Amino acid sequence: MKYIDEFQDPELARRLLDDIHTTVTRPWALMEVCGGQTHTIIRHGIDQLLPEQVRLIHGPGCPVCVTPLEVIDKALAIAARPGVIFCSFGDMLRVPGTDRDLFRVRSEGGDVRVVYSPLDALRLAQENPDREVVFFGVGFETTAPPNAMTVYQARRLGISNFSLLVSHVRVPPAIEAIMTSPDCQVQGFLAAGHVCSVMGVEEYPELAERHRVPIVVTGFEPLDILEGVRRTVQQLERGEHTVDNAYARAVRPEGNPAARAMLADVFEVTDRAWRGIGVIPDSGWRLSERYRDYDAEERFPVRGITTAEPAACRSGEVLQGLLKPNECEAFGTTCTPRTPLGATMVSSEGACAAYYLYRRLGGPVSTTTAQEATTVG
């Protein structure tokens, strides 16, 4: 398949690994800021094939995982209301709230539906004018444009029984929060290529310069990850800290102007809480004043819902890169995909889910074992 098979070539992977091994002379810690990249790394054993001096830290790149518990509980409260059709992508249904999840709400009689596009939810609103239809708008800059377009269409078509529960977050402020944390160990970033395909790269040079860290825009296949690591290590070894686009087949410097214009019209930047991390200034979006009538938090009485994170779940440390999933006492025991304590265990992009799915249950394995077990290609 074009742009898939050629980016899983094992011979090219070996060449890139050889180049990284030859280049590195000292320890470096790199963070990937995308849950999809994390799954590629763990699935293919890339972190175990790299030189011991190159350590990969998993960042807060799973949009489902960083959705705060408070917002999950608001979603549950809205979904349980009579007369509401609550729509969501499937990966949100098993994310635990304080005492239940959306599957439980559905089993108790709530009309919870899985959709494949926010426009499916808008269509349901058109077909059910006597019902309130709510779409759970979660994600980074990648999923925000279609959600914005749906609200724009609702207003243009005069559909008044549709609303959006918004929990959109932005990557650059998260990088800022990571770099200013007293516990920060990160020396370079693999930036998420799909985010940059929408927003471009103009927000990153100032971050790279101020914090003196290289930021390499990276794709999602094994060779993408290895090339991103190679370019980041080369910069670190040379003492450089610039923004480098290693995903030029999909990312233009200016991003997608039409998508950015839609975001600027429908949303406005706001402070946003991240699950297990806390509030990061200017790290999210909310509906702008022009579209505030479509805000589910304004339409339903959920403003007073507050929550406390479960003490047994250490997903906040995982999302900050301070803890590997298999270093958590609950991992694989009291916390499994069947009995999750947090979203990182059930989301398709969660780090805990990746470690569990690909049987990374114990400590690190030897390089020899990793080379024998790798599935690159």
C-alpha positions, -999 to +999 in steps of 0.1 A: +000+000+000+014+034-010+032+052+019+027+021+042+047-008+029+077+012+019+078+027+054+080-007+070+110-020+050+132-040+074+164-033+055+159+004+056+150+001+092+184-016+099+202+012+080+185+039+100+193+020+133+229+016+122+231+054+115+216+062+150+241+038+167+270+054+149+258+089+156+250+088+194+278+094+218+260+103+250+226+097+267+196+115+253+159+115+263+133+120+235+095+123+239+070+114+212+039+135+215+014+112+199-003+080+211-003+066+176+035+069+176+037+053+210+018+022+197+041+020+167+072+022+190+059-005+214+044-028+187+076-029+167+100-029+197+117+003+184+126+015+218+144-018+225+163-017+192+177+018+197+211+023+214+209+023+252+219+060+252+186+069+234+156+067+258+121+073+245+096+089+268+059+086+261+041+119+263+005+131+267-004+123+231-036+103+235-066+126+232-089+102+250-065+098+278-061+134+286-098+141+287-104+151+323-125+130+346-148+160+352-157+161+315-163+123+314-187+127+343-204+156+324-208+133+294-223+106+315-248+130+331-259+143+298-261+109+282-284+096+310-309+124+305-343+115+289-348+128+254-310+129+247-292+111+219-255+111+230-231+104+202-194+096+204-166+078+187-163+042+200-130+047+219-148+069+245-174+044+256-152+024+280-133+053+295-142+052+332-158+081+349-162+083+386-185+054+390-195+042+355-188+046+317-209+053+286-215+015+281-231+014+315-252+044+308-264+027+276-272-005+295-293+015+319-314+029+291-295+059+279-295+065+241-257+063+235-247+058+199-213+052+182-208+074+151-180+076+127-182+113+120-197+143+138-218+149+107-235+116+115-246+132+148-259+162+129-279+140+106-294+123+137-305+158+149-322+165+116-340+131+117-350+135+153-362+171+158-379+163+191-347+150+207-315+167+218-285+153+200-251+158+216-217+150+201-187+144+223-160+165+207-126+152+220-091+154+206-061+175+195-059+198+165-064+168+142-101+162+151-111+198+159-117+210+123-145+184+115-161+191+148-159+229+141-174+223+106-203+204+121-212+232+144-208+257+115-232+235+094-257+233+123-259+270+125-260+275+087-289+249+085-307+263+115-306+230+134-312+240+170-314+205+187-277+198+182-248+206+206-212+198+212-196+187+245-161+202+239-128+188+252-103+198+226-067+203+235-036+219+218-001+204+216+022+234+218+010+245+253+015+209+265+051+210+253+056+243+271+041+227+303+064+197+300+095+218+295+088+241+324+081+212+348+107+208+375+107+170+368+113+175+330+139+151+315+130+157+279+158+169+255+141+166+222+106+160+208+090+139+180+061+161+170+028+146+158+026+148+120-012+148+118-014+178+141+011+197+120-007+187+088-036+209+101-018+236+121+016+238+103+048+243+122+048+280+130+041+276+167+072+254+172+103+274+164+098+297+194+095+267+217+125+250+203+146+282+206+134+292+241+139+257+256+168+248+234+153+215+223+150+201+188+115+194+175+112+170+146+078+166+129+074+128+125+050+103+109+036+071+123+052+041+105+083+024+118+107+042+094+090+075+102+098+070+139+134+059+132+140+088+109+126+112+135+148+098+161+178+099+138+173+136+130+167+145+166+198+127+178+219+144+151+207+178+163+214+170+199+249+157+191+256+189+172+242+211+199+214+224+176+177+231+185+156+237+154+123+225+140+128+199+113+100+185+091+106+148+086+070+142+074+070+165+044+048+141+024+019+152+046+029+184+064+033+218+048+048+247+068+015+266+068-006+235+075-042+235+061-053+271+058-090+261+053-091+240+084-073+267+104-098+293+092-127+271+103-111+266+138-106+304+141-142+310+133-159+284+155-135+281+185-115+303+207-085+294+228-091+288+265-074+272+295-080+235+296-076+208+323-058+176+313-066+144+330-039+135+356-019+167+348-041+197+357-049+229+340-026+241+313-030+277+302-043+283+266-041+246+260-076+241+247-105+254+227-141+262+235-169+274+212-166+311+204-193+336+214-209+333+180-215+296+184-220+294+222-256+283+218-242+250+206-222+244+237-236+213+256-223+227+289-244+258+284-274+238+274-274+212+302-270+217+340-236+201+343-215+231+353-214+221+390-199+186+384-165+183+401-144+152+406-113+137+422-089+114+404-087+078+418-056+075+439-048+040+425-045+053+390-011+067+380-021+077+345-011+113+351+025+102+357+023+080+326+010+110+305+038+132+318+064+107+309+074+102+345+064+066+347+063+037+322+030+018+323+045-014+335+061+004+364+027+011+379+017-013+407-018-016+393-008-024+357-019-058+345-033-067+380-061-045+393-059-024+361-065-043+328-086-036+297-115-054+313-111-035+346-095-002+337-087+024+363-080+051+337-083+059+300-047+050+292-056+014+296-087+014+272-080+040+246-067+028+212-038+053+216-032+049+253+003+039+265-009+014+291-031-002+264+000-005+241+021-021+268-007-046+277-016-054+241+019-060+230+028-079+262+053-054+275+043-066+310+077-067+328+109-047+328+131-040+298+144-069+277+179-072+262+187-058+228+193-093+214+158-104+225+143-073+210+160-079+177+147-114+176+111-104+185+108-072+164+080-070+139+094-041+118+084-050+083 
